[in-house]
Amino acid sequence: MNNSKIANLNILIISAVIICFEILSTRISSVIFVQNFAFIILSLSILGLGCGGVYSFYKIKPDETKIENRKIFSLFIFLTGISLILFILVVIFLSITNQFIYFFLLFIPFFFAGIIYSEFFKNFANSGFKIYASDLIGAALGSAGSIFIFSLFNAANAVLLLALVLFVSAISFLSINKRIKILFSIGLFLLGIGLTVFGKNELLGKIPIGNFPEKDFYHIYDHTNIMPDIVESRWSINGRSDLVEFNKQDIVKQLFIDGSAGTEMLRFNGNIENHDTRLNDLLIRNSTTIPILFLNKEEKENMLVIGPGGGKEILSGILSNVQNIIGVEINPDFVDIVKKYKEYNGGIYTDFPNVKIEIAEGRHFIKRSNELFQYNCFSSSLH
């Protein structure tokens, strides 16, 4: 393969990695900070790429022999991969929630990537249109790949995988024996396979939730001696869904998306006639439960819950003997978690034939549905 083809292939790979990391970092930022901070990532990435290009223009001069250029490609691709690993390690192990430190760490990979792009276009100016085409194709692949990457990895492991891909790219430019290149590549490939096998496990630990007023995670209980404990986490393009339990009580668990929009999952034995009486007290405090108390039997035919989350409103309908209950939840992770913990919640999503849960956006579901509902309920998890 000639140098031009190697360049085209590598710029495609690098663009895919960078755009995928950019999207991943918005999801990570939404967990640590409030959602508005995620929009800063776009500006930060452009700033980093631009600064990298300026650095390349003034500080790195092309080498006529092309040997030094290959070393530069390899060096900065490798440094980009290292900076990705450094970013995720520091964020997790040091629990970085300071926005200035966080965004500085995030700036570094884009800075190195800006140098790489500039060097490619500088040294392959004669085929710049091919480089640009490869860049666009790679960006498209990275954008699409970011949607599906969460099916195999959580955010931290996905960042590690992207770093491994960059290391493979860096090796391709090294002027070393082909056998050594192959051995290095095989080693990185095996690491990638291992990462894929354990891709959903929190190998490095959990990305911290920043203590902001908007983060319900820290503000469910006023008592400082009641501590939250994340039992299970799931990542998707929607964000990170956490199942949280609190000490000193055993009747309520909470589901959060990026540490916000808390929704309750109540302990229920599955017996409508003989359940824990504390449930009645908890449900009656919920404003969406009160109207059901004033409905006649013939008015309890169909109930629609938009955004049921942990299923509190679904449970209200079950205990009120509503004949048919439909819950429309946009976050499939919430539904999977509630189904998984059916021993705790009484199987409200799985064991009651009159309950049906749809994975859809609530308003779109209503628009295309021909059914009539006597009682419509918007869950508190949508706030």
N, C-alpha and C positions, 0 to 999 in steps of 0.2 A: 504494500500500500504506500503510495507516494505521500510526501509531506502535506500536500494540499488536501488530500482525502482524510488524512489523520487530523488535520486542523479542523475540517468541517465536522467530522464525527465528534471531536472533543468539544467544540463550541456548542454543538447540539446537547451533549451530555451536561456541560456546565450550565447552560441556560435552563435546562430542565430542572437541575438541582437547585439553582438559585431561585427560580420562581416558585418551586415547591416549598423551599425553606421560607420564602417570604409569606406564603399563605399559612404554613404551619406556625410561623411566629405570630401571626394575628390571632390564632387560636390560643397559643400560649399566653399572649398578652391579655386576652380576655379573661383568663383564669386569674392571673396575677393582679391585673388592674381592672378598672371599669371598662366597659365595651368601647367607649369613645377612644381610649388609648390605642386600640387596634388600628385605627385609621392613620395614626402617625407612622405606622410601619411603611406605608407607601412613600411618604415624603422622606423618611429616613433612608430607605433603600436607594432612592434617586440621588439623595445627597451623597451617600457612600460611593455609589457607582461614579458619580461626577468627580468626587475628590480623588478617587483612584485613577481616573483618566487624566486628571491634572498632574498627579504625581508621576504617572508614566511618561507624560509628555516632557516634563522638565528634568526628571531624574534618571530615566532609563533610555539610553541611546541604542539604536539598532546595531547589531554586529554583522559585519559583512560575511563572516564565515558561517553564520546561522547556528554554530555550535552553542555559543553563549545564549542565543535566543531560546533554544530548546531548554537550557538550564533555567532560564527565567520563567518560561511557561511552567515547567515542572515545580519550581520553587513556590510560585504564587498559587498554583492550584493546590499544592500540598498545604500551604499556609491557610488557604480558605477552609480546607477540611479540618485542620487543627482548630481554627477559630470557631467552627461549628461545635466541635466537641467541648472546647473551652466554655463557650456560651452556655450550653445545657448543663455542664458539670457545675459551673459556678452558681447558676440560677438555682439548681436543686440543692447542692450541698451547703451553700451559704445562705439559702432561702432569700435570695435577692428580691426585694419588693420596692427598693428605691428606684424611682423612674430614671434618674440620671445615670446611675451605674448600669441599670438594665439596658438602656438605649445606647450607651457607649459600647457595651459588649455586643449589642446587635449591629452596631455600625461597622465593626471590624470586618465581618465576612463580606459585606457589600463593598467595602473599601478595597479589599484584595480582589474581589470579582471585577471591580472597575478597572484595576490594573491589568487583569487578564484580558478583558474585552479590548482594551486599548492596544495591548501588545499584539493581539491577533490581527486586528484591523491594520495596525502599523506594519506588520511583517508580511501580511498577505493582502496588501492593498490592491494588487493586480486582479485578485479574485474576490474583491470585497463584497460583490453581490451574492456570491455563494456563501460566504461567511454570514452575511446578513440573513440569507434564507435559512441557513442552519440554525441561527439564533432564534428566528421566529418559530421554526418547527419545534425546537427544543422547548421554548416557552409554552407552546401549545400543549406539548406532551406533559410538561411539568404541571400545568394548570389542571389538566384532566387527571393526571396521576394523583394530585393532592386530594381529590375527591374520594379516591378508592384506597388510598394508603392506610386510612384508619381501619380498614377491614382486616389488616394484618398487624398493625403497630399502634401503640400509643404515641403521643407526640414526641416524648423524649427518645424513644427507640427509633422513631422515624428520622430524627435529626442525626442519630448515630449512623444509620444506614446511608443517609445522604453523604456523610463524611467519608464512608468507605468507598462509595462510588467515585468521589473526587480523588481519593488516593489511587484508585485504578487508573483514572485519567492521567494523574501526575506521573505514574510509572511509565506510561506509553511514551513520554518525552525524554526519559532518562537514557543516556548513552552507556548502557551496561549490557552485559551478555544476555542473549535472548532467553536462555534457560533460567537465569536469575529473575528476569522479568516474569516469566511464566510461573515460577515458584511463588513470587510475591503476589501475583494475580490470583493464583489458586488459594493461597492463604487468606487473602481478603475475601474471596468468594465463599470460602468455608465459614469465615466470620459472619458474612452476610446471611448464609443459610442458618447458622446458629441463632442469629438475631431474629430471623423470621420465625423460627420455631418458638422462641420465647418472646415474640414481638409484643404480646399483650401484657406481659408481666412487667411490674414496676422494678426493673433491674437497678436503676439508679436511685429510686425513691420517687416521692411525689412532688410535682411542681407546686410551690406554695400558693395559697390563696391570700392575696393582699387584704389587709384589714382596712377596708374602706366602708363608709356609711352605707353604700349601696350593696355591700356583700351581706346578705341575710345570714350567711354561715356563722357570723360572729354575733348576731343580734337576735337569735331566736329566744334565748333566755337572758334575763337581766342579772341573774345570780352568777357571780364570778366563779363559784365552785362547781358549776355545771359545765363540763367540758365536752366539746364535740370530738367524735372519733370517726374518721372516714373508713367505712367497712369495705366498700367496693367502688371502683372508678371505671368508667368506660368513656373512651374517646370516639368522637365522630366529627364530621364536618360541622355539626351543630354546636360543638363545644364539648366540655368534659362534664359528664353526668356523675355525681357522687351520691352514694347512699351513706347517710350519716346517722349514727346513733349517739345518744347523750347519756352520760352517767346519771345515776340517782333516779332513773325512771325507765320503765320497760314497755310502755304502752304506745309510744310514738317513735317512729324513725322519720327522717326527713330526706327528701330528694332535692338536690340542687343542680342547676346548670351553671357552670363557671362560678360557683359559690353564691349565686343569686337565685331569685325566683323559687324560693323554698316551697315545697309541697309535701303535705303529710301523708305517711303510710301508717295506718293504725293497726294495732294488734287485734286480731279478730279470730275466734275459734271456728268460724264457718257455720255456727248454729244460730239461726235467726231467732229462734224461740228462747234460747238459753245462752246468751252472750254476756260478756263483762258489762256490768251496768255503767262502768265509767265511760264507755263508748257514748252512751246517750248524753252524758254531760259534755263531752268533748264536741260532739256533733251539733248540739243545740246552740253552742257558742258560734257556730259557723253560719254566716248570714244566708248562705245558699241553701241551708237545711230548713230554715224557718218557714218558707212558703209551702213546703211539702206538708207541713202539719195542718194546713188549712184546705188541702185538697180532698175532695170526696173520692170514694173508691173508683167511680167511673172516670175520674179525671187523672187516674194514675195508670193510664195505658202505656204511654210512650214518654220516655225521658231522654233528653239529649244533653250530654256533658261535653263542653268544648274545653280541651286541655285538662283532662282528669288527673294527670301527673301521678301522684301516689295513690289515687283512688278514693280519697275521702268522700267526694260527692257521689261516686259510684256506691260506696258503702251506705251512704244515706238513703239512696234509692232502694238498695236491697233490703234494708231494715224497715223501710216504709212500704214494702210490698208493691213496688212499682212493677208492672207486668213486663215491660220491655225497656231495657236501658242500653243506649248506645253512647260510648265514649270515643271522642275523636282527639287523638293525641299526635302532635307533629313530631315528637321526639321518640323514635323507636327504642332508644336505650332505656327510657323510663318504663316503657311497657315491658321490655325484657326483664328488667330488674324486679318489677312487681310480680311478674309471672314466676321468676326464679324463687322469690321469697314467699311462695304461697302458703308454706307452713306457718309463716308469721301472720300474714294478712287474711288467712282463711280462703285463699284461692279466689278472690273477688274478680280476677280477670280470666280465670281458667275453669272454675268449678261450678259456675252458676249459668245454666242454659239461657236465662233471660238477659244475660249481659254479653254485649258484643263490643269489642274494641277495634276501632279503625285507625290505621296509621295514615293520617292526612292532615292538611291544613283546614282548620275548622270552618272558616268562611267559604272556602272552595267546596267543602263537603256539603254545606247547606245549599249552596247555589245549584249543585247538580243532583241533589236529593229530592225525590218526589214525596217523601214521607212527611206526615204532620206530627208534631210533638206537642203534648199538653204542657210540658214543662221543659224549658231550656235553661241551662246553667253554664255560666262561664266560670271555670275554676280559678281560684286565687293564684294558681301557679302561673297565670298569664300576666301578672302585674309587671 
